[in-house]
Structures are given as C-alpha cells and as structure tokens.
Amino acid sequence: MSKKHTSVLAALLLFVTSACQSDLPSVGNPRGEPLLPDLMPAPPTDFSTSLEEDGRNVLRFSSILVNVGQGNFILRGTRSFDQWTAEQLVEHTESGAVAIQMPASVVWGGDGHEHWHIGAVAHYWIIPLGPNGEPVDDQMIDETGGMTDSKVGFCFYDHTRLLENGPAEPIFQSSSCGGQDDREFFMGLSPGWSDKYLWELPGQQIDITDLPMGKYRMWTEADPNSWFTEATRDNNVTWADFELSEFSGGRKTALIYATGPES
C-alpha cells in the first residue's frame, strides 16, 4: 500500500472514531432500568484576589462539578430560529433512552469561552461565620448582587477523571458544545469525570469590596433550579471556609482553611 493510501486510510479511521465518540444514544424504546447520573459539586478552590483599577476587591475561584452516578449526564440543545430547546437524555441498562425537556436557558459563552452553555447550573454565595465557627444565615452576598460578571453556566465535558466508575478516557469533548451559528449541540459528563472551570475564566468571581475582614463560608450548589434528573439531590451542596484579611495596599486576600464534602 502506498504512503498516500495509508495516510488517507488513517484519516478515515480517525474520522470514524471521532464520529462514534460523538454519537448520541438512540432516543425511544427504552429497555431496562434508567442509568441515572449524579452531579456533585467539589468545594470551590483556587481562591485568588485582586485589587481592580476602580478600587474594587474581587475574589476569583474555580468551579468543579463531578458525575458520581452510574449513567452518563447528557444534554442536547436544538434551535428553531433563535429559540433553543434543551433536553436531558437518560440512557437505560439494556437499550434506548428517554429525552426529558428542561426549562434551562441556553447562553452563548463569549469572552474566552466561545461555545454554548446551559445557564445557572451552579450557584455560589458567601455567609459570614460567627464566633462559634457556624454560618450567620441572616447575612449573604451572592452572584446576583456581588458578582461583576454573571456566570453563564457550564459547557459540560470530560475534563478530569476523578473516580474509577467510568471510562478511562474522555468521551465528551468541549468541541461538541457547538459554535455560535450551530443549530444543535450536545454536551455531557461521563461517570467518574469532572468538569472544571478555572478561576481565570470570566464569570468566576464575586465582588468582596464591602466584606469586612473575618471568616466566611462560600457555599456552592449544583443545579439550584432542579432542572436535571439525578440519582439523588442529597449531595448537591458543599462549601469552603476561608479567612479574609488585608494583604497590602488595600488588597484583600482569602485563605481557605476548611472544606465540605468531596466526591
């Protein structure tokens, strides 16, 4: 076989392999039991503070969601004119899948993301801690009042493998979240895999200018609107405790000293 034919065959095999990895399950005629995913947030991490040019103090952090369930977490979006419809596909043990329509918002993630997101997937808020180390629930700052950039949500894909109950290699890729002109996208998270949004990305920040020095708890909740079908919602909340102090020149610093449940 010539080198030219060999290279063409290799390219064809690569295309077929990529296509198979991106295939959605066949919707309809579900047989067996549903294979449910289970989204669990990891405690927020990678805290980084900055003093902005306008005098604001900003706390940035990384967001991590993990699929600790037995089934793939799969979302599909289809667009008619400018109206998106979002569905969750739930596979079954023997064959087939069901499509569950959701009221979720679909948002274009520009500013460095450049793909479609499901909006409002995770919610973060800060509670002061009292002298006993417990949260003071009548005081709160969250992204609706404190964030300078609204978090547009998640483009779910297999970023990092954390558990051994799923595939050894990533199945869902960020490229499947679609381009701006696409009429359809799908995204997902395999069992045992996490999706991480690094603190440097837009939307991963809370304005802490008016917070006095002291100890705080940042809560995080996955799927706060209960859009998704999961094995359980008992593990959808976790937290990180941090101490806020003044570093130099008016810039505050935040040091994590305790965290909540992890996957």
Secondary structure as the mmCIF struct_conf table of DSSP 4:
data_model
#
loop_
_struct_conf.conf_type_id
_struct_conf.id
_struct_conf.beg_label_comp_id
_struct_conf.beg_label_asym_id
_struct_conf.beg_label_seq_id
_struct_conf.end_label_comp_id
_struct_conf.end_label_asym_id
_struct_conf.end_label_seq_id
HELX_RH_AL_P HELX_RH_AL_P1 LYS A 3 SER A 22
HELX_LH_PP_P HELX_LH_PP_P1 ASP A 23 SER A 26
STRN STRN1 VAL A 27 VAL A 27
STRN STRN2 GLY A 28 ARG A 31
BEND BEND1 GLY A 32 GLY A 32
STRN STRN3 PRO A 34 PRO A 34
STRN STRN4 LEU A 39 PRO A 41
HELX_LH_PP_P HELX_LH_PP_P2 ALA A 42 PRO A 44
STRN STRN5 THR A 45 LEU A 51
TURN_TY1_P TURN_TY1_P1 GLU A 53 ASP A 54
BEND BEND2 GLY A 55 GLY A 55
STRN STRN6 ASN A 57 ASN A 67
BEND BEND3 GLY A 69 GLY A 71
STRN STRN7 PHE A 73 SER A 80
TURN_TY1_P TURN_TY1_P2 PHE A 81 ASP A 82
STRN STRN8 GLN A 83 GLU A 91
STRN STRN9 HIS A 92 HIS A 92
BEND BEND4 THR A 93 GLU A 94
STRN STRN10 SER A 95 MET A 102
STRN STRN11 VAL A 106 GLY A 109
TURN_TY1_P TURN_TY1_P3 GLY A 110 HIS A 113
STRN STRN12 HIS A 115 ILE A 118
BEND BEND5 GLY A 119 ALA A 120
STRN STRN13 ALA A 122 PRO A 128
STRN STRN14 LEU A 129 LEU A 129
TURN_TY1_P TURN_TY1_P4 PRO A 131 ASN A 132
BEND BEND6 GLY A 133 GLY A 133
STRN STRN15 PRO A 135 PRO A 135
TURN_TY1_P TURN_TY1_P5 ASP A 137 ASP A 138
STRN STRN16 ILE A 141 ASP A 142
HELX_RH_AL_P HELX_RH_AL_P2 GLU A 143 GLY A 146
BEND BEND7 THR A 148 ASP A 149
STRN STRN17 PHE A 154 PHE A 154
STRN STRN18 THR A 160 ARG A 161
BEND BEND8 GLU A 164 GLY A 166
BEND BEND9 ALA A 168 GLU A 169
HELX_RH_3T_P HELX_RH_3T_P1 SER A 174 CYS A 177
TURN_TY1_P TURN_TY1_P6 GLN A 180 ASP A 181
BEND BEND10 ARG A 183 ARG A 183
STRN STRN19 GLU A 184 LEU A 189
TURN_TY1_P TURN_TY1_P7 PRO A 191 GLY A 192
STRN STRN20 TRP A 193 TYR A 197
TURN_TY1_P TURN_TY1_P8 TRP A 199 GLU A 200
BEND BEND11 LEU A 201 LEU A 201
TURN_TY1_P TURN_TY1_P9 PRO A 202 GLY A 203
STRN STRN21 GLN A 205 ASP A 207
TURN_TY1_P TURN_TY1_P10 THR A 209 ASP A 210
HELX_LH_PP_P HELX_LH_PP_P3 LEU A 211 PRO A 212
BEND BEND12 MET A 213 MET A 213
STRN STRN22 GLY A 214 ALA A 222
BEND BEND13 ASP A 223 ASP A 223
TURN_TY1_P TURN_TY1_P11 PRO A 224 ASN A 225
BEND BEND14 PHE A 228 PHE A 228
BEND BEND15 ALA A 231 ALA A 231
BEND BEND16 ARG A 233 ARG A 233
TURN_TY1_P TURN_TY1_P12 ASP A 234 ASN A 235
STRN STRN23 VAL A 237 SER A 248
TURN_TY1_P TURN_TY1_P13 GLY A 249 GLY A 250
STRN STRN24 ARG A 251 THR A 259
#
